[in-house]
Amino acid sequence: MVPNSIKVPVPWDYVAPHGVLCLGVEPATDFDKRGQGDDQLRDKETGERIWLVRVLDLDPEAGKFGGSKEFKVKVVAPHQPVPPASAVPGYPPMVEFSDVTLTPYVDSQKCKGAATKCRSRLAWSVRAGAMTAPQASRAKAA
């Protein structure tokens, strides 16, 4: 039997080989618990809190064909991840992630009712265990 969702472990270099800049960290909202005291989304397997880290991909090819260079990484951690200090004042810090898994899903937000006009696509959910400063060798290469 094929599982409903599959988590594919990959190295961070596969996701963003040119590196990413951290734009912000916020708690993921569990819309079923919205309005209650603690409405933060929890991981189904571990019960840990889920944090959304907005990042900007530094790959020059990332924004081609109308795509966005920004994406979110879900970090499963008990406390809010804190980005490292920026190496360049005035710019967001570069970060990388450990224990990265990719989960494929069908993004059908562009479907407008009629089956012939559906522009759904394969999308990837990126999860990580921790956010860290980039390794020295990678920071020099970028």
Summary of the structure (lengths in Angstrom):
residues: 142
radius of gyration: 16.8
end to end distance: 42.6
largest distance: 51.9
contacts: 343
relative contact order: 0.24
helix: 11%
strand: 37%
